[in-house]
């Protein structure tokens, strides 16, 4: 009954148009002060302790690194390198878009940032070369979602905060699924380009490829700094995030010189604004999780599902449906922070690996970012392409179907996620 009251109140506040973070906070405060005896001091204490985890510091650093890279010409050089490798295949610029999104995802940690960085440069070039606007928009909108699957990933950090799962293990677990999804999206792009006879570029010589690689090398080296640093144990994921922010600043301002020192304060301000928004959501979500736990809702749900005889296969199907439905009304950060603490105890009780479960949630979030009504990537792509959300929704469906097929594979073949961390000795 308490769970019904809590979720009904949350739903009513969200449907009224209130931001998700404020809806969460008001739901918690209303319930605590009218139906429980929890002292106000406990609420204030929880607000502060909720964001004092060391892992949360990674979020503003990754946002800052992504902003430096987005404004610092790194994306342009990655696109040139990707085009030199695959531009001569069917739909060359589209394939270069998928590859460039995968490379940029490996340094930014954010899907919208990937869509902006790659899309704003590549989409006009694709239209100029003769590609339909819809084709380019479909490629970039869905490939941009790789930003939260290929490590580093802000959404993975949030899942770690919500469930106390190792960020390092999650990052390594995202590598193989990220590369697989990039390959599948690339195949879909190639197939449609071949079917409809879209243009190809002249094949680049090995000399041109080397020059393109050399120019993009400083941006690509950030992948080595972050992933190599975490795996080798030189620094933690949070320290890696700080290193990536400093490295991205040096590359953008002093190496590529695409950004002046006068532009740095604006980048810092934009990053602080986005970080504050996410941290506010995290704070209220932690409070909501505290309410759930104090009322025993996750434990009751776990007991109910296990007593009902729901096995891992059926449970994972229910989780996918629930997360896909949630993706219709909430953005990824909120979904992870609200639902992960509720679903996580059930998953562990059924013997599902926490790291595998985290990757499954992230892939669901990717799908949610590419369909209406609140798909962040759709809105970002709409701003770049000047296309309506309805038209964009039609444009992305071939790639969206590919992502749904991949979601099924990730859900029921845990080794896709777990093989690499096991091979590296990070998982038993």
C-alpha positions as CSV (number, residue, x, y, z in Angstrom):
1,X,0.0,0.0,0.0
2,X,2.8,2.4,0.9
3,X,4.6,1.6,-2.4
4,X,1.3,2.4,-4.3
5,X,1.0,5.8,-2.5
6,X,4.6,6.7,-3.1
7,X,4.6,5.9,-6.8
8,X,1.1,7.4,-7.4
9,X,2.3,10.7,-5.8
10,X,5.5,10.7,-7.9
11,X,3.5,10.0,-11.1
12,X,1.0,12.8,-10.4
13,X,3.9,15.3,-9.7
14,X,5.7,14.3,-12.9
15,X,2.5,14.5,-15.0
16,X,2.0,18.0,-13.7
17,X,5.1,19.0,-15.6
18,X,7.4,19.3,-12.6
19,X,11.1,18.5,-13.1
20,X,11.9,14.9,-12.1
21,X,14.4,16.0,-9.4
22,X,11.8,18.2,-7.6
23,X,9.1,15.5,-8.0
24,X,11.3,13.0,-6.3
25,X,12.1,15.4,-3.4
26,X,8.5,16.5,-2.9
27,X,7.3,12.8,-2.9
28,X,9.8,11.9,-0.2
29,X,9.2,14.9,2.0
30,X,5.4,14.6,1.7
31,X,5.4,10.9,2.6
32,X,7.9,11.2,5.4
33,X,6.3,14.1,7.1
34,X,2.7,12.9,6.8
35,X,2.9,9.1,7.2
36,X,6.1,8.4,9.2
37,X,7.8,9.6,12.3
38,X,11.2,10.1,10.6
39,X,12.9,13.3,12.1
40,X,13.7,16.1,9.8
41,X,17.4,15.9,10.9
42,X,17.6,12.4,9.3
43,X,16.4,13.8,6.0
44,X,18.9,16.7,6.0
45,X,21.7,14.2,6.9
46,X,20.7,11.9,4.1
47,X,20.8,14.8,1.6
48,X,24.4,15.4,2.4
49,X,25.6,11.8,2.8
50,X,23.9,10.9,-0.4
51,X,26.4,12.8,-2.5
52,X,29.6,12.4,-0.5
53,X,30.6,9.2,-2.3
54,X,34.0,9.4,-4.0
55,X,32.7,7.9,-7.2
56,X,30.3,10.9,-7.8
57,X,33.2,13.2,-8.3
58,X,33.9,11.4,-11.6
59,X,30.7,12.9,-13.1
60,X,31.6,16.6,-13.2
61,X,35.1,15.7,-14.4
62,X,33.9,13.6,-17.3
63,X,31.4,16.3,-18.2
64,X,34.2,18.9,-18.2
65,X,36.4,16.6,-20.3
66,X,33.6,16.1,-22.8
67,X,33.0,19.8,-23.1
68,X,36.6,20.6,-23.7
69,X,36.7,17.9,-26.4
70,X,33.4,19.1,-28.0
71,X,34.6,22.7,-28.3
72,X,38.3,21.8,-29.0
73,X,38.2,20.4,-32.5
74,X,38.9,16.8,-31.4
75,X,35.6,15.6,-33.0
76,X,36.6,17.1,-36.4
77,X,39.9,15.2,-36.4
78,X,38.2,12.0,-35.3
79,X,35.7,12.3,-38.2
80,X,38.6,12.8,-40.7
81,X,40.4,9.7,-39.4
82,X,37.2,7.6,-39.5
83,X,36.4,8.8,-43.0
84,X,39.9,7.9,-44.2
85,X,39.3,4.3,-42.9
86,X,35.7,3.5,-44.1
87,X,34.7,6.4,-46.4
88,X,35.1,4.2,-49.6
89,X,32.5,1.7,-48.5
90,X,28.8,2.0,-49.3
91,X,27.4,5.0,-47.3
92,X,31.0,6.0,-46.5
93,X,30.2,9.2,-44.5
94,X,27.5,7.3,-42.6
95,X,29.9,4.6,-41.6
96,X,32.5,7.2,-40.7
97,X,29.8,8.7,-38.4
98,X,29.3,5.5,-36.6
99,X,33.0,5.0,-36.2
100,X,33.6,8.6,-35.1
101,X,30.7,8.3,-32.5
102,X,32.4,5.2,-31.1
103,X,35.7,6.9,-30.9
104,X,34.3,10.1,-29.3
105,X,32.2,8.0,-26.9
106,X,35.4,6.5,-25.6
107,X,36.6,9.9,-24.5
108,X,33.4,11.8,-23.6
109,X,31.1,9.5,-21.5
110,X,27.9,11.4,-22.7
111,X,25.5,10.5,-25.5
112,X,24.1,14.1,-26.1
113,X,27.7,15.4,-26.2
114,X,28.6,12.7,-28.8
115,X,25.6,13.6,-31.0
116,X,26.4,17.4,-30.8
117,X,30.2,16.9,-31.4
118,X,29.9,14.5,-34.4
119,X,26.5,15.5,-35.7
120,X,27.1,19.2,-36.0
121,X,30.1,18.5,-38.3
122,X,29.1,15.4,-40.1
123,X,25.4,15.9,-40.9
124,X,25.9,19.1,-43.1
125,X,28.7,17.2,-44.9
126,X,26.4,14.2,-45.6
127,X,23.6,16.4,-46.9
128,X,26.1,18.2,-49.1
129,X,27.3,14.9,-50.5
130,X,23.8,13.8,-51.4
131,X,22.6,11.7,-48.5
132,X,19.0,12.1,-47.4
133,X,18.6,14.2,-44.2
134,X,16.7,11.3,-42.6
135,X,19.6,8.8,-43.2
136,X,22.2,11.0,-41.6
137,X,19.9,11.9,-38.7
138,X,19.2,8.2,-38.0
139,X,22.9,7.3,-38.0
140,X,24.0,10.0,-35.7
141,X,21.1,9.9,-33.3
142,X,21.5,6.1,-32.6
143,X,25.3,6.0,-32.9
144,X,25.5,8.9,-30.4
145,X,23.9,6.6,-27.8
146,X,27.2,4.7,-27.7
147,X,28.4,7.6,-25.5
148,X,26.9,5.9,-22.4
149,X,27.9,2.3,-23.3
150,X,31.6,2.6,-24.4
151,X,33.6,3.6,-21.3
152,X,34.0,6.0,-19.7
153,X,30.2,6.4,-19.1
154,X,28.4,8.8,-16.8
155,X,25.4,6.5,-16.6
156,X,27.6,3.6,-15.4
157,X,29.0,5.9,-12.6
158,X,25.4,6.6,-11.5
159,X,24.6,2.8,-11.5
160,X,27.7,2.3,-9.4
161,X,26.5,5.0,-7.0
162,X,23.0,3.5,-6.7
163,X,24.1,-0.1,-6.2
164,X,27.8,0.0,-4.9
165,X,29.0,-2.0,-7.9
166,X,32.6,-1.4,-9.0
167,X,32.9,1.4,-11.6
168,X,36.1,-0.2,-13.0
169,X,34.4,-3.5,-13.6
170,X,31.5,-1.8,-15.3
171,X,33.8,0.2,-17.6
172,X,35.6,-2.9,-18.7
173,X,32.3,-4.8,-19.1
174,X,31.1,-2.1,-21.5
175,X,34.0,-2.4,-24.0
176,X,32.8,-5.6,-25.8
177,X,29.1,-4.7,-25.9
178,X,30.0,-1.2,-27.1
179,X,32.2,-2.5,-29.9
180,X,29.5,-5.1,-30.9
181,X,26.8,-2.5,-31.0
182,X,28.9,-0.1,-33.0
183,X,29.6,-3.0,-35.5
184,X,25.8,-3.8,-35.8
185,X,24.9,-0.1,-36.3
186,X,27.6,0.1,-38.9
187,X,26.3,-3.0,-40.7
188,X,22.8,-1.5,-40.7
189,X,24.2,1.8,-42.1
190,X,26.2,-0.1,-44.8
191,X,23.2,-2.3,-45.8
192,X,20.8,0.6,-46.2
193,X,23.3,2.7,-48.1
194,X,24.0,-0.3,-50.4
195,X,20.3,-1.0,-50.9
196,X,19.4,2.6,-51.8
197,X,22.7,3.4,-53.7
198,X,24.0,6.2,-51.4
199,X,27.3,7.9,-52.3
200,X,30.8,6.6,-51.5
201,X,34.1,8.5,-51.2
202,X,37.3,7.8,-53.0
203,X,39.5,5.3,-51.2
204,X,42.1,7.0,-49.0
205,X,45.8,6.1,-49.4
206,X,47.7,4.7,-46.5
207,X,49.6,8.0,-46.4
208,X,46.3,9.9,-46.0
209,X,45.2,7.6,-43.3
210,X,48.5,8.0,-41.4
211,X,48.2,11.8,-41.6
212,X,44.6,11.7,-40.4
213,X,45.6,9.4,-37.5
214,X,48.5,11.6,-36.6
215,X,46.3,14.7,-36.4
216,X,43.7,12.8,-34.3
217,X,46.2,11.0,-32.1
218,X,46.1,13.4,-29.2
219,X,42.4,13.0,-28.8
220,X,42.6,9.2,-29.3
221,X,45.3,8.9,-26.7
222,X,42.8,10.0,-24.0
223,X,41.2,6.5,-24.4
224,X,44.6,5.0,-23.3
225,X,44.9,7.5,-20.4
226,X,41.4,6.6,-19.0
227,X,41.0,2.8,-19.7
228,X,44.8,2.0,-19.5
229,X,45.1,4.0,-16.2
230,X,42.1,2.2,-14.6
231,X,43.1,-1.3,-15.7
232,X,46.8,-0.9,-14.8
233,X,45.8,0.4,-11.3
234,X,47.6,3.7,-11.7
235,X,44.4,5.5,-10.7
236,X,40.8,4.9,-9.8
237,X,37.9,5.8,-12.2
238,X,37.4,9.1,-10.4
239,X,41.1,10.0,-10.7
240,X,40.9,8.9,-14.3
241,X,38.0,11.4,-14.8
242,X,40.1,14.2,-13.3
243,X,43.1,13.2,-15.5
244,X,40.9,13.2,-18.6
245,X,39.6,16.7,-17.8
246,X,43.1,18.1,-17.4
247,X,44.4,16.2,-20.5
248,X,41.4,17.4,-22.6
249,X,42.1,21.1,-21.5
250,X,45.8,20.8,-22.5
251,X,44.9,19.2,-25.9
252,X,42.2,21.7,-26.7
253,X,44.0,24.9,-25.7
254,X,47.7,24.2,-26.2
255,X,48.1,21.3,-28.7
256,X,45.3,21.8,-31.2
257,X,44.8,25.5,-30.2
258,X,41.2,25.4,-31.3
259,X,40.1,27.0,-28.1
260,X,41.5,30.1,-26.5
261,X,42.0,30.7,-22.8
262,X,39.2,33.3,-23.0
263,X,36.8,30.6,-23.9
264,X,37.7,28.4,-21.0
265,X,35.6,30.2,-18.3
266,X,32.4,29.6,-20.5
267,X,33.2,25.9,-20.8
268,X,33.8,25.7,-17.0
269,X,30.5,27.4,-16.4
270,X,28.5,25.2,-18.8
271,X,30.1,22.1,-17.2
272,X,29.3,23.3,-13.7
273,X,25.7,24.0,-14.7
274,X,25.2,20.5,-16.1
275,X,27.0,18.9,-13.2
276,X,24.8,20.8,-10.7
277,X,21.7,19.6,-12.5
278,X,22.8,16.0,-12.3
279,X,24.0,16.2,-8.7
280,X,20.6,17.7,-7.7
281,X,18.9,14.7,-9.4
282,X,21.3,12.3,-7.6
283,X,20.6,14.0,-4.2
284,X,16.8,13.6,-4.5
285,X,17.1,10.1,-6.0
286,X,19.3,9.1,-3.0
287,X,16.5,10.5,-0.7
288,X,13.9,8.5,-2.7
289,X,16.0,5.3,-2.3
290,X,16.3,6.0,1.4
291,X,12.5,6.2,1.6
292,X,12.1,2.9,-0.4
293,X,14.6,1.1,1.9
294,X,13.1,2.5,5.1
295,X,9.7,1.2,4.0
296,X,11.1,-2.2,3.0
297,X,9.8,-1.9,-0.5
298,X,12.8,-3.5,-2.5
299,X,13.0,-6.3,0.0
300,X,9.2,-6.9,-0.2
301,X,9.3,-6.8,-4.0
302,X,12.2,-9.3,-4.0
303,X,10.4,-11.7,-1.7
304,X,7.2,-11.4,-3.7
305,X,8.9,-12.1,-7.1
306,X,10.8,-15.0,-5.8
307,X,7.8,-16.5,-4.0
308,X,5.8,-16.1,-7.3
309,X,8.4,-18.4,-8.9
310,X,9.7,-15.8,-11.3
311,X,13.1,-17.1,-12.6
312,X,16.0,-15.1,-14.0
313,X,14.7,-15.3,-17.6
314,X,11.2,-14.0,-16.9
315,X,12.6,-11.4,-14.4
316,X,15.0,-10.0,-17.0
317,X,12.2,-9.8,-19.5
318,X,10.1,-7.9,-17.0
319,X,13.0,-5.5,-16.3
320,X,13.5,-4.8,-20.0
321,X,9.9,-4.0,-20.5
322,X,9.8,-1.8,-17.3
323,X,13.0,0.1,-18.3
324,X,11.8,0.6,-21.9
325,X,8.5,2.0,-20.6
326,X,10.3,4.2,-18.1
327,X,12.4,5.5,-21.1
328,X,9.2,7.0,-22.4
329,X,8.7,9.4,-19.5
330,X,12.2,9.9,-17.9
331,X,15.8,10.5,-18.9
332,X,18.5,7.9,-18.1
333,X,20.0,9.4,-14.9
334,X,16.6,9.5,-13.2
335,X,15.7,6.0,-14.3
336,X,18.9,4.5,-13.1
337,X,18.8,6.3,-9.7
338,X,15.2,5.4,-9.0
339,X,14.8,1.9,-10.4
340,X,18.3,0.4,-9.9
341,X,18.1,0.3,-6.1
342,X,14.7,-1.3,-6.3
343,X,15.5,-4.0,-9.0
344,X,19.1,-4.7,-7.8
345,X,18.2,-6.8,-4.7
346,X,15.9,-8.9,-6.8
347,X,18.5,-9.5,-9.4
348,X,21.2,-10.5,-6.9
349,X,18.7,-12.8,-5.1
350,X,18.1,-14.5,-8.4
351,X,21.8,-15.0,-9.0
352,X,22.2,-12.4,-11.7
353,X,25.7,-10.8,-11.8
354,X,25.6,-7.1,-10.7
355,X,27.9,-6.1,-13.6
356,X,25.9,-7.9,-16.2
357,X,22.7,-6.3,-14.8
358,X,24.3,-2.9,-15.0
359,X,25.2,-3.3,-18.7
360,X,21.7,-4.5,-19.4
361,X,20.3,-1.3,-17.8
362,X,22.7,0.9,-19.8
363,X,21.7,-0.7,-23.1
364,X,18.0,0.0,-22.1
365,X,18.9,3.6,-21.5
366,X,20.5,3.8,-24.9
367,X,17.3,2.7,-26.5
368,X,15.3,5.2,-24.4
369,X,17.5,8.1,-25.6
370,X,16.5,7.4,-29.2
371,X,12.7,7.3,-29.0
372,X,10.0,9.9,-28.1
373,X,8.7,11.5,-26.1
374,X,11.8,12.3,-23.9
375,X,14.6,10.8,-25.9
376,X,17.5,13.3,-25.3
377,X,19.4,12.3,-28.5
378,X,16.2,13.0,-30.6
379,X,16.0,16.5,-29.2
380,X,19.7,17.2,-29.7
381,X,19.6,15.8,-33.3
382,X,16.4,17.8,-33.9
383,X,18.3,21.0,-33.0
384,X,21.1,20.1,-35.4
385,X,19.0,18.9,-38.3
386,X,16.0,21.2,-37.9
387,X,13.8,18.1,-38.3
388,X,10.7,17.5,-36.2
389,X,10.6,14.8,-33.5
390,X,8.0,12.8,-35.5
391,X,10.1,12.8,-38.6
392,X,13.2,11.9,-36.6
393,X,11.4,9.0,-34.9
394,X,10.6,7.6,-38.4
395,X,14.3,8.1,-39.4
396,X,15.8,6.2,-36.5
397,X,13.6,3.0,-36.7
398,X,16.0,0.7,-38.7
399,X,18.8,1.4,-36.2
400,X,16.5,1.3,-33.2
401,X,15.4,-2.2,-34.3
402,X,19.0,-3.2,-34.4
403,X,19.5,-1.9,-30.9
404,X,16.5,-3.8,-29.6
405,X,17.9,-7.0,-31.1
406,X,21.2,-6.3,-29.5
407,X,19.4,-5.7,-26.1
408,X,18.0,-9.3,-26.3
409,X,21.4,-10.7,-26.9
410,X,23.0,-8.7,-24.0
411,X,20.1,-9.7,-21.7
412,X,20.4,-13.5,-22.2
413,X,24.1,-13.9,-23.0
414,X,25.9,-12.6,-19.9
415,X,29.3,-13.4,-21.3
416,X,29.0,-10.6,-23.8
417,X,29.4,-8.3,-20.8
418,X,31.4,-10.4,-18.4
419,X,34.0,-12.0,-20.7
420,X,36.5,-9.1,-20.7
421,X,36.5,-8.2,-17.0
422,X,36.9,-12.0,-16.2
423,X,39.8,-12.3,-18.7
424,X,41.4,-9.3,-17.1
425,X,41.0,-10.9,-13.6
426,X,38.6,-8.2,-12.4
427,X,35.8,-10.7,-11.8
428,X,35.8,-14.2,-10.3
